[in-house]
Amino acid sequence: MALTRWTNQSLPQTLQIGMFLLYIDAVFGVLFGEVFAFPIGTALVLGAAAAGLGIANEKRWGWVLGVVVSAVSVAFYLLLFSVAIVFSLMFAVAQLALLVHPQSRTHQKVWFT
């Protein structure tokens, strides 16, 4: 099966918002140069985009990758903690919370392949 969907309206609200936050995280990473700042930045940007695409197509690896990218982002922003990073940290925490929410976890266990 080809990965053809960018969004999926049949997902629960928590997964949809998490998916959109992953896409937004990838776009901001490219716009603000996170891709070029650190080698891990490139991995986070590419991982966020791939995870959003995987979740939209109901793939279990997409959800797992999204959780990993979100957790690494939280750890990365905590390590570089400064006033300028607070917004990025809150964004990463919200992303992680939405992806590991019980409703998201239940849906991906039942429906994702």
VMD Tcl script that builds the backbone (N, CA, C; Angstrom):
set m [mol new atoms 339]
animate dup $m
set s [atomselect $m all]
$s set {name element resname resid chain x y z} {
  {N N MET 1 A 0.844 -1.185 0.000}
  {CA C MET 1 A 0.000 0.000 0.000}
  {C C MET 1 A 0.885 1.243 0.000}
  {N N ALA 2 A 0.638 2.139 -0.910}
  {CA C ALA 2 A 1.401 3.381 -1.001}
  {C C ALA 2 A 0.925 4.368 0.063}
  {N N LEU 3 A 1.846 5.199 0.513}
  {CA C LEU 3 A 1.495 6.241 1.473}
  {C C LEU 3 A 0.936 7.420 0.688}
  {N N THR 4 A -0.376 7.472 0.553}
  {CA C THR 4 A -0.992 8.469 -0.314}
  {C C THR 4 A -1.740 9.560 0.439}
  {N N ARG 5 A -2.087 9.350 1.677}
  {CA C ARG 5 A -2.870 10.341 2.420}
  {C C ARG 5 A -1.948 11.258 3.212}
  {N N TRP 6 A -2.272 12.540 3.209}
  {CA C TRP 6 A -1.564 13.495 4.057}
  {C C TRP 6 A -2.357 13.778 5.324}
  {N N THR 7 A -3.668 13.615 5.263}
  {CA C THR 7 A -4.532 13.767 6.431}
  {C C THR 7 A -5.511 12.611 6.451}
  {N N ASN 8 A -6.105 12.375 7.618}
  {CA C ASN 8 A -7.075 11.300 7.758}
  {C C ASN 8 A -8.143 11.765 8.741}
  {N N GLN 9 A -9.313 12.052 8.229}
  {CA C GLN 9 A -10.373 12.585 9.074}
  {C C GLN 9 A -11.068 11.526 9.908}
  {N N SER 10 A -10.735 10.259 9.704}
  {CA C SER 10 A -11.355 9.208 10.507}
  {C C SER 10 A -10.578 8.944 11.801}
  {N N LEU 11 A -9.444 9.601 11.970}
  {CA C LEU 11 A -8.668 9.426 13.201}
  {C C LEU 11 A -9.334 10.163 14.352}
  {N N PRO 12 A -9.093 9.701 15.589}
  {CA C PRO 12 A -9.599 10.462 16.734}
  {C C PRO 12 A -8.934 11.840 16.790}
  {N N GLN 13 A -9.583 12.750 17.475}
  {CA C GLN 13 A -9.117 14.128 17.537}
  {C C GLN 13 A -7.687 14.232 18.065}
  {N N THR 14 A -7.338 13.440 19.047}
  {CA C THR 14 A -5.988 13.522 19.621}
  {C C THR 14 A -4.929 13.133 18.593}
  {N N LEU 15 A -5.187 12.104 17.812}
  {CA C LEU 15 A -4.229 11.693 16.787}
  {C C LEU 15 A -4.167 12.702 15.642}
  {N N GLN 16 A -5.302 13.269 15.267}
  {CA C GLN 16 A -5.301 14.271 14.199}
  {C C GLN 16 A -4.467 15.484 14.603}
  {N N ILE 17 A -4.680 15.982 15.798}
  {CA C ILE 17 A -3.928 17.148 16.244}
  {C C ILE 17 A -2.444 16.803 16.369}
  {N N GLY 18 A -2.143 15.613 16.896}
  {CA C GLY 18 A -0.750 15.182 16.980}
  {C C GLY 18 A -0.100 15.100 15.617}
  {N N MET 19 A -0.834 14.591 14.634}
  {CA C MET 19 A -0.333 14.491 13.266}
  {C C MET 19 A -0.050 15.883 12.703}
  {N N PHE 20 A -0.978 16.817 12.890}
  {CA C PHE 20 A -0.769 18.177 12.398}
  {C C PHE 20 A 0.403 18.856 13.111}
  {N N LEU 21 A 0.565 18.602 14.403}
  {CA C LEU 21 A 1.705 19.180 15.123}
  {C C LEU 21 A 3.028 18.625 14.606}
  {N N LEU 22 A 3.048 17.360 14.224}
  {CA C LEU 22 A 4.257 16.789 13.628}
  {C C LEU 22 A 4.579 17.481 12.305}
  {N N TYR 23 A 3.566 17.702 11.472}
  {CA C TYR 23 A 3.788 18.412 10.210}
  {C C TYR 23 A 4.282 19.843 10.466}
  {N N ILE 24 A 3.637 20.534 11.407}
  {CA C ILE 24 A 4.026 21.911 11.722}
  {C C ILE 24 A 5.444 21.952 12.267}
  {N N ASP 25 A 5.784 20.980 13.104}
  {CA C ASP 25 A 7.138 20.892 13.654}
  {C C ASP 25 A 8.165 20.735 12.531}
  {N N ALA 26 A 7.861 19.924 11.540}
  {CA C ALA 26 A 8.774 19.723 10.405}
  {C C ALA 26 A 8.920 21.013 9.590}
  {N N VAL 27 A 7.815 21.698 9.342}
  {CA C VAL 27 A 7.872 22.942 8.569}
  {C C VAL 27 A 8.667 24.007 9.316}
  {N N PHE 28 A 8.407 24.178 10.618}
  {CA C PHE 28 A 9.159 25.163 11.393}
  {C C PHE 28 A 10.636 24.801 11.477}
  {N N GLY 29 A 10.935 23.518 11.530}
  {CA C GLY 29 A 12.322 23.092 11.556}
  {C C GLY 29 A 13.065 23.494 10.300}
  {N N VAL 30 A 12.387 23.430 9.160}
  {CA C VAL 30 A 13.005 23.848 7.900}
  {C C VAL 30 A 13.076 25.371 7.825}
  {N N LEU 31 A 11.987 26.053 8.190}
  {CA C LEU 31 A 11.951 27.513 8.089}
  {C C LEU 31 A 12.962 28.202 9.006}
  {N N PHE 32 A 13.130 27.694 10.205}
  {CA C PHE 32 A 14.000 28.347 11.171}
  {C C PHE 32 A 15.395 27.738 11.240}
  {N N GLY 33 A 15.734 26.903 10.278}
  {CA C GLY 33 A 17.097 26.416 10.162}
  {C C GLY 33 A 17.504 25.333 11.121}
  {N N GLU 34 A 16.553 24.676 11.775}
  {CA C GLU 34 A 16.895 23.588 12.692}
  {C C GLU 34 A 17.586 22.452 11.940}
  {N N VAL 35 A 17.279 22.336 10.663}
  {CA C VAL 35 A 17.867 21.283 9.836}
  {C C VAL 35 A 19.382 21.468 9.745}
  {N N PHE 36 A 19.812 22.719 9.703}
  {CA C PHE 36 A 21.230 23.001 9.508}
  {C C PHE 36 A 21.976 23.231 10.819}
  {N N ALA 37 A 21.261 23.474 11.908}
  {CA C ALA 37 A 21.899 23.814 13.171}
  {C C ALA 37 A 22.603 22.620 13.810}
  {N N PHE 38 A 21.944 21.516 13.855}
  {CA C PHE 38 A 22.480 20.322 14.511}
  {C C PHE 38 A 22.191 19.110 13.632}
  {N N PRO 39 A 23.049 18.105 13.656}
  {CA C PRO 39 A 22.730 16.884 12.900}
  {C C PRO 39 A 21.439 16.228 13.395}
  {N N ILE 40 A 21.205 16.333 14.698}
  {CA C ILE 40 A 19.974 15.740 15.229}
  {C C ILE 40 A 18.749 16.512 14.735}
  {N N GLY 41 A 18.934 17.791 14.408}
  {CA C GLY 41 A 17.827 18.593 13.889}
  {C C GLY 41 A 17.296 18.053 12.571}
  {N N THR 42 A 18.211 17.614 11.719}
  {CA C THR 42 A 17.804 17.032 10.444}
  {C C THR 42 A 16.992 15.765 10.671}
  {N N ALA 43 A 17.453 14.930 11.593}
  {CA C ALA 43 A 16.735 13.687 11.897}
  {C C ALA 43 A 15.356 13.989 12.482}
  {N N LEU 44 A 15.260 15.000 13.338}
  {CA C LEU 44 A 13.970 15.339 13.942}
  {C C LEU 44 A 12.993 15.873 12.900}
  {N N VAL 45 A 13.475 16.714 11.991}
  {CA C VAL 45 A 12.596 17.279 10.963}
  {C C VAL 45 A 12.098 16.184 10.022}
  {N N LEU 46 A 13.014 15.363 9.538}
  {CA C LEU 46 A 12.610 14.274 8.637}
  {C C LEU 46 A 11.732 13.253 9.357}
  {N N GLY 47 A 12.058 12.965 10.621}
  {CA C GLY 47 A 11.261 12.027 11.402}
  {C C GLY 47 A 9.861 12.543 11.661}
  {N N ALA 48 A 9.726 13.844 11.942}
  {CA C ALA 48 A 8.402 14.421 12.190}
  {C C ALA 48 A 7.531 14.353 10.940}
  {N N ALA 49 A 8.113 14.675 9.796}
  {CA C ALA 49 A 7.348 14.614 8.544}
  {C C ALA 49 A 6.935 13.173 8.223}
  {N N ALA 50 A 7.865 12.248 8.378}
  {CA C ALA 50 A 7.557 10.837 8.100}
  {C C ALA 50 A 6.532 10.292 9.083}
  {N N ALA 51 A 6.626 10.683 10.353}
  {CA C ALA 51 A 5.671 10.212 11.359}
  {C C ALA 51 A 4.270 10.731 11.065}
  {N N GLY 52 A 4.154 11.995 10.682}
  {CA C GLY 52 A 2.850 12.545 10.315}
  {C C GLY 52 A 2.239 11.795 9.145}
  {N N LEU 53 A 3.049 11.500 8.156}
  {CA C LEU 53 A 2.585 10.748 6.991}
  {C C LEU 53 A 2.186 9.322 7.379}
  {N N GLY 54 A 2.965 8.684 8.241}
  {CA C GLY 54 A 2.632 7.332 8.692}
  {C C GLY 54 A 1.344 7.287 9.494}
  {N N ILE 55 A 1.152 8.265 10.367}
  {CA C ILE 55 A -0.078 8.317 11.163}
  {C C ILE 55 A -1.284 8.555 10.256}
  {N N ALA 56 A -1.149 9.439 9.282}
  {CA C ALA 56 A -2.260 9.713 8.358}
  {C C ALA 56 A -2.670 8.459 7.602}
  {N N ASN 57 A -1.721 7.570 7.340}
  {CA C ASN 57 A -2.003 6.333 6.610}
  {C C ASN 57 A -2.192 5.139 7.537}
  {N N GLU 58 A -2.390 5.420 8.825}
  {CA C GLU 58 A -2.687 4.414 9.852}
  {C C GLU 58 A -1.632 3.311 9.919}
  {N N LYS 59 A -0.380 3.733 9.972}
  {CA C LYS 59 A 0.730 2.796 10.109}
  {C C LYS 59 A 1.264 2.865 11.534}
  {N N ARG 60 A 1.468 1.712 12.124}
  {CA C ARG 60 A 1.953 1.646 13.498}
  {C C ARG 60 A 3.344 2.283 13.617}
  {N N TRP 61 A 4.203 2.079 12.606}
  {CA C TRP 61 A 5.540 2.660 12.654}
  {C C TRP 61 A 5.473 4.184 12.685}
  {N N GLY 62 A 4.441 4.777 12.074}
  {CA C GLY 62 A 4.280 6.234 12.103}
  {C C GLY 62 A 4.015 6.737 13.497}
  {N N TRP 63 A 3.160 6.025 14.224}
  {CA C TRP 63 A 2.861 6.416 15.601}
  {C C TRP 63 A 4.096 6.248 16.473}
  {N N VAL 64 A 4.802 5.126 16.346}
  {CA C VAL 64 A 6.008 4.885 17.141}
  {C C VAL 64 A 7.055 5.952 16.827}
  {N N LEU 65 A 7.260 6.251 15.554}
  {CA C LEU 65 A 8.227 7.277 15.166}
  {C C LEU 65 A 7.822 8.640 15.710}
  {N N GLY 66 A 6.534 8.941 15.695}
  {CA C GLY 66 A 6.058 10.209 16.249}
  {C C GLY 66 A 6.338 10.328 17.729}
  {N N VAL 67 A 6.120 9.252 18.471}
  {CA C VAL 67 A 6.406 9.262 19.910}
  {C C VAL 67 A 7.906 9.439 20.144}
  {N N VAL 68 A 8.733 8.739 19.368}
  {CA C VAL 68 A 10.189 8.855 19.520}
  {C C VAL 68 A 10.661 10.268 19.182}
  {N N VAL 69 A 10.192 10.815 18.073}
  {CA C VAL 69 A 10.588 12.169 17.680}
  {C C VAL 69 A 10.158 13.179 18.734}
  {N N SER 70 A 8.951 13.034 19.262}
  {CA C SER 70 A 8.454 13.963 20.277}
  {C C SER 70 A 9.268 13.856 21.560}
  {N N ALA 71 A 9.574 12.646 21.987}
  {CA C ALA 71 A 10.344 12.451 23.218}
  {C C ALA 71 A 11.772 12.986 23.062}
  {N N VAL 72 A 12.385 12.747 21.915}
  {CA C VAL 72 A 13.741 13.268 21.680}
  {C C VAL 72 A 13.705 14.795 21.616}
  {N N SER 73 A 12.666 15.360 21.024}
  {CA C SER 73 A 12.533 16.822 20.976}
  {C C SER 73 A 12.425 17.406 22.375}
  {N N VAL 74 A 11.623 16.771 23.227}
  {CA C VAL 74 A 11.493 17.247 24.605}
  {C C VAL 74 A 12.854 17.202 25.307}
  {N N ALA 75 A 13.554 16.091 25.174}
  {CA C ALA 75 A 14.872 15.966 25.811}
  {C C ALA 75 A 15.854 16.981 25.237}
  {N N PHE 76 A 15.826 17.189 23.935}
  {CA C PHE 76 A 16.724 18.124 23.262}
  {C C PHE 76 A 16.472 19.546 23.741}
  {N N TYR 77 A 15.202 19.947 23.820}
  {CA C TYR 77 A 14.882 21.302 24.250}
  {C C TYR 77 A 15.141 21.498 25.741}
  {N N LEU 78 A 14.989 20.469 26.544}
  {CA C LEU 78 A 15.343 20.579 27.956}
  {C C LEU 78 A 16.844 20.746 28.127}
  {N N LEU 79 A 17.608 20.079 27.289}
  {CA C LEU 79 A 19.060 20.187 27.345}
  {C C LEU 79 A 19.516 21.592 26.968}
  {N N LEU 80 A 18.871 22.192 25.987}
  {CA C LEU 80 A 19.227 23.534 25.527}
  {C C LEU 80 A 18.345 24.600 26.163}
  {N N PHE 81 A 17.826 24.342 27.338}
  {CA C PHE 81 A 16.812 25.196 27.945}
  {C C PHE 81 A 17.260 26.651 28.030}
  {N N SER 82 A 16.452 27.515 27.465}
  {CA C SER 82 A 16.619 28.957 27.576}
  {C C SER 82 A 15.246 29.575 27.361}
  {N N VAL 83 A 15.161 30.875 27.550}
  {CA C VAL 83 A 13.877 31.553 27.407}
  {C C VAL 83 A 13.356 31.418 25.973}
  {N N ALA 84 A 14.236 31.449 24.997}
  {CA C ALA 84 A 13.821 31.359 23.596}
  {C C ALA 84 A 13.296 29.971 23.236}
  {N N ILE 85 A 13.673 28.961 23.995}
  {CA C ILE 85 A 13.310 27.586 23.681}
  {C C ILE 85 A 11.998 27.181 24.358}
  {N N VAL 86 A 11.482 27.995 25.249}
  {CA C VAL 86 A 10.294 27.620 26.028}
  {C C VAL 86 A 9.115 27.270 25.123}
  {N N PHE 87 A 8.875 28.059 24.073}
  {CA C PHE 87 A 7.759 27.780 23.178}
  {C C PHE 87 A 7.954 26.447 22.472}
  {N N SER 88 A 9.157 26.187 22.000}
  {CA C SER 88 A 9.441 24.916 21.327}
  {C C SER 88 A 9.268 23.748 22.280}
  {N N LEU 89 A 9.668 23.928 23.525}
  {CA C LEU 89 A 9.514 22.877 24.531}
  {C C LEU 89 A 8.042 22.593 24.790}
  {N N MET 90 A 7.234 23.640 24.939}
  {CA C MET 90 A 5.799 23.445 25.166}
  {C C MET 90 A 5.158 22.737 23.971}
  {N N PHE 91 A 5.578 23.092 22.769}
  {CA C PHE 91 A 5.075 22.470 21.546}
  {C C PHE 91 A 5.399 20.983 21.530}
  {N N ALA 92 A 6.639 20.624 21.873}
  {CA C ALA 92 A 7.063 19.221 21.873}
  {C C ALA 92 A 6.338 18.424 22.955}
  {N N VAL 93 A 6.123 19.018 24.112}
  {CA C VAL 93 A 5.413 18.330 25.200}
  {C C VAL 93 A 3.964 18.081 24.801}
  {N N ALA 94 A 3.316 19.074 24.185}
  {CA C ALA 94 A 1.928 18.900 23.738}
  {C C ALA 94 A 1.834 17.807 22.674}
  {N N GLN 95 A 2.785 17.790 21.777}
  {CA C GLN 95 A 2.823 16.772 20.721}
  {C C GLN 95 A 2.934 15.376 21.329}
  {N N LEU 96 A 3.844 15.205 22.272}
  {CA C LEU 96 A 4.039 13.916 22.939}
  {C C LEU 96 A 2.793 13.517 23.714}
  {N N ALA 97 A 2.201 14.464 24.437}
  {CA C ALA 97 A 1.008 14.162 25.227}
  {C C ALA 97 A -0.151 13.708 24.347}
  {N N LEU 98 A -0.321 14.329 23.193}
  {CA C LEU 98 A -1.412 13.934 22.294}
  {C C LEU 98 A -1.185 12.548 21.710}
  {N N LEU 99 A 0.061 12.217 21.398}
  {CA C LEU 99 A 0.335 10.922 20.782}
  {C C LEU 99 A 0.238 9.765 21.768}
  {N N VAL 100 A 0.536 10.003 23.039}
  {CA C VAL 100 A 0.462 8.919 24.029}
  {C C VAL 100 A -0.831 8.973 24.846}
  {N N HIS 101 A -1.738 9.857 24.465}
  {CA C HIS 101 A -3.045 9.925 25.121}
  {C C HIS 101 A -3.740 8.561 24.994}
  {N N PRO 102 A -4.477 8.126 26.010}
  {CA C PRO 102 A -5.137 6.813 25.941}
  {C C PRO 102 A -6.020 6.619 24.706}
  {N N GLN 103 A -6.699 7.651 24.276}
  {CA C GLN 103 A -7.545 7.529 23.088}
  {C C GLN 103 A -6.693 7.267 21.846}
  {N N SER 104 A -5.556 7.946 21.721}
  {CA C SER 104 A -4.660 7.721 20.585}
  {C C SER 104 A -4.063 6.323 20.624}
  {N N ARG 105 A -3.624 5.905 21.795}
  {CA C ARG 105 A -3.006 4.586 21.931}
  {C C ARG 105 A -4.000 3.477 21.615}
  {N N THR 106 A -5.222 3.598 22.110}
  {CA C THR 106 A -6.240 2.584 21.849}
  {C C THR 106 A -6.551 2.498 20.360}
  {N N HIS 107 A -6.697 3.655 19.717}
  {CA C HIS 107 A -7.019 3.654 18.288}
  {C C HIS 107 A -5.890 3.018 17.475}
  {N N GLN 108 A -4.649 3.364 17.775}
  {CA C GLN 108 A -3.558 2.802 16.988}
  {C C GLN 108 A -3.375 1.305 17.246}
  {N N LYS 109 A -3.670 0.833 18.450}
  {CA C LYS 109 A -3.575 -0.609 18.716}
  {C C LYS 109 A -4.606 -1.406 17.938}
  {N N VAL 110 A -5.801 -0.823 17.791}
  {CA C VAL 110 A -6.891 -1.528 17.115}
  {C C VAL 110 A -6.810 -1.391 15.599}
  {N N TRP 111 A -6.547 -0.200 15.093}
  {CA C TRP 111 A -6.717 0.059 13.677}
  {C C TRP 111 A -5.439 0.131 12.854}
  {N N PHE 112 A -4.312 0.451 13.464}
  {CA C PHE 112 A -3.089 0.621 12.670}
  {C C PHE 112 A -2.479 -0.735 12.335}
  {N N THR 113 A -1.874 -0.812 11.156}
  {CA C THR 113 A -1.218 -2.061 10.726}
  {C C THR 113 A 0.276 -1.961 10.851}
}
mol reanalyze $m
mol bondsrecalc $m
mol representation Tube
mol addrep $m
